Amino acid sequence: MFEIIVIVAACVAMYRIADSDGLSPWAWVGITLALCVASFVIPLPLVRVAVAAVLAFVGMIAYKVVANR
């Protein structure tokens, strides 16, 4: 149950960051949620959500670097 709360918190954080940066917030929420769901192959419960959230943040930073924002 705690893992679902952390997934929702990661999605809300990505929504707020993307909205404040002028990016599409729902697209980044979808990317974060997809990474969280795809990370269910990692056997450790909270580690997989942390890895997915970090990957989403790194992906946003990489996108901003490539797009020169």
C-alpha positions as CSV (number, residue, x, y, z in Angstrom):
1,M,0.0,0.0,0.0
2,F,2.8,2.4,0.8
3,E,4.3,1.7,-2.6
4,I,1.2,3.0,-4.3
5,I,1.4,6.2,-2.2
6,V,5.0,6.7,-3.3
7,I,4.0,6.2,-6.9
8,V,1.3,8.8,-6.6
9,A,3.7,11.2,-4.9
10,A,6.2,10.8,-7.7
11,C,3.5,11.4,-10.3
12,V,2.3,14.6,-8.5
13,A,5.9,15.8,-8.2
14,M,6.5,15.3,-11.9
15,Y,3.2,17.1,-12.7
16,R,4.2,20.1,-10.7
17,I,7.7,20.3,-12.0
18,A,6.6,19.9,-15.6
19,D,3.9,22.5,-15.2
20,S,6.3,25.0,-13.6
21,D,8.8,24.4,-16.5
22,G,6.2,24.9,-19.2
23,L,6.3,21.3,-20.4
24,S,3.3,19.0,-20.8
25,P,2.5,17.9,-17.3
26,W,0.2,15.0,-18.3
27,A,2.8,13.6,-20.7
28,W,5.4,13.5,-17.9
29,V,2.9,12.0,-15.5
30,G,2.3,9.2,-18.0
31,I,6.0,8.7,-18.5
32,T,6.5,8.5,-14.7
33,L,3.6,6.1,-14.2
34,A,4.8,3.9,-17.1
35,L,8.3,3.7,-15.6
36,C,6.8,2.8,-12.2
37,V,4.7,0.1,-13.6
38,A,7.6,-1.2,-15.8
39,S,9.8,-1.3,-12.8
40,F,7.8,-4.1,-11.2
41,V,10.4,-6.6,-12.4
42,I,12.7,-5.3,-9.7
43,P,12.1,-7.5,-6.6
44,L,12.6,-4.9,-3.9
45,P,9.4,-2.9,-3.4
46,L,10.4,0.7,-2.6
47,V,13.7,0.5,-4.6
48,R,11.8,0.0,-7.8
49,V,9.7,3.1,-7.3
50,A,12.7,5.1,-6.3
51,V,14.5,3.9,-9.5
52,A,11.5,4.8,-11.6
53,A,11.1,8.2,-10.1
54,V,14.8,9.0,-10.5
55,L,14.7,7.8,-14.1
56,A,11.8,10.1,-14.8
57,F,13.6,13.1,-13.3
58,V,16.8,12.2,-15.3
59,G,14.7,11.9,-18.4
60,M,13.2,15.3,-17.9
61,I,16.7,16.8,-17.4
62,A,18.0,15.1,-20.5
63,Y,15.0,16.3,-22.5
64,K,15.6,19.9,-21.3
65,V,19.3,19.7,-22.2
66,V,18.6,18.3,-25.6
67,A,15.8,20.9,-26.3
68,N,18.0,23.7,-24.9
69,R,15.3,24.9,-22.4
